[in-house]
Amino acid sequence: MPETLTLDSFRSDLAELLHQRPDEVDLEENPLDAGLDSLRITTLAERWRAAGARVSFVELAERTSFAQWWQLLSERLT
């Protein structure tokens, strides 16, 4: 069973794809400016759905910061 999604695991997931440490992830940064492309966003959306967050690629793509992503995810956790 996938790990429960927390702010720490969210930051770790982002850091993994951004090749950073979790504490280096700037939550105010725009995901596209940070270097994420549609494939990586899809990968994250699938991972977070497996962890219980009802979220789609489109919903993530519409938001302009990692902080907005976390707000959406935390509201959608089942």
C-alpha positions in Angstrom: 0.0 0.0 0.0 1.4 3.4 -0.9 2.6 5.8 1.8 0.1 8.3 3.1 0.6 11.7 1.5 2.0 14.3 3.9 3.7 17.6 3.3 7.0 15.9 3.9 6.3 13.1 1.4 5.0 15.7 -1.1 8.2 17.6 -0.8 10.2 14.4 -1.2 8.3 13.4 -4.3 9.0 16.8 -5.9 12.6 16.8 -4.8 13.1 13.4 -6.4 12.0 14.6 -9.8 13.8 18.0 -9.5 17.0 16.4 -8.3 17.1 18.4 -5.1 16.9 17.7 -1.4 13.4 18.1 0.0 14.4 21.2 2.0 15.5 22.8 -1.2 12.1 22.7 -2.8 10.6 26.2 -2.9 6.9 25.8 -2.5 6.3 29.2 -4.1 8.0 28.2 -7.3 6.1 27.6 -10.5 6.3 23.9 -11.4 7.1 24.5 -15.0 9.8 27.0 -14.1 11.3 24.5 -11.7 11.7 22.1 -14.6 8.7 19.8 -14.5 7.2 18.7 -17.8 3.9 17.1 -18.5 5.3 13.6 -18.2 6.7 14.3 -14.7 3.5 16.0 -13.6 1.5 13.0 -14.8 3.9 10.7 -12.9 3.3 12.8 -9.7 -0.5 12.8 -10.2 -0.5 9.0 -10.5 1.6 8.6 -7.4 -0.5 11.0 -5.4 -3.8 9.3 -6.6 -2.3 6.0 -5.4 -1.7 7.6 -2.0 -5.4 8.7 -1.8 -5.5 12.2 -3.4 -8.3 12.6 -5.9 -6.5 14.9 -8.3 -5.9 15.1 -12.1 -3.1 16.2 -14.3 -5.3 19.1 -15.6 -6.0 20.3 -12.0 -2.3 20.4 -11.3 -1.4 22.0 -14.6 -3.8 24.8 -13.9 -2.0 25.8 -10.7 1.1 28.0 -10.7 3.0 27.0 -7.6 3.8 24.0 -5.6 2.0 25.5 -2.6 -1.2 25.6 -4.7 -0.6 22.0 -5.6 -0.3 21.1 -1.9 -3.4 23.0 -1.0 -5.4 21.1 -3.7 -3.9 17.7 -2.6 -4.5 18.3 1.1 -8.2 19.1 0.3 -8.6 16.0 -1.8 -7.0 13.3 0.4 -9.4 10.5 1.1 
